[in-house]
Amino acid sequence: MAARRPTTIAEYIQAAPREGQPHLRRLYAILKSVAPDAEEAIKWGAPFFVEPRFLFSFSAHQSHCNFAPTAAALEVFSQQLKNHKTTKNYLQIPYTEPVPEELVRKIAEYRVREVRERQDDAFW
């Protein structure tokens, strides 16, 4: 990443490793299409979508990117994720593999529904 911290998602993608930029642009396009009215922000050094609660984020790394919808959302899709590398909080997408677009879209849509149905004021 560049020395100057990005303040927009476009700047974040521009500062990411070149080989990851196509993945990040694709992830961004999918997430933006699922949550077109969500606030876009850079929080904790990563792109976030907030409506007004956390929906999801993504991040760039040297050889992969992460999609972060929440641990609970990943758990709901655990069977569909079994052939993908995941951690408790992230779907890890190597730059050498295509973005699993349909799966990312399903998880993102689930998160939007889940957040909109909540009655509490918690950010996470």
Summary of the structure (lengths in Angstrom):
residues: 124
radius of gyration: 13.8
end to end distance: 26.3
largest distance: 40.9
contacts: 344
relative contact order: 0.17
helix: 38%
strand: 23%
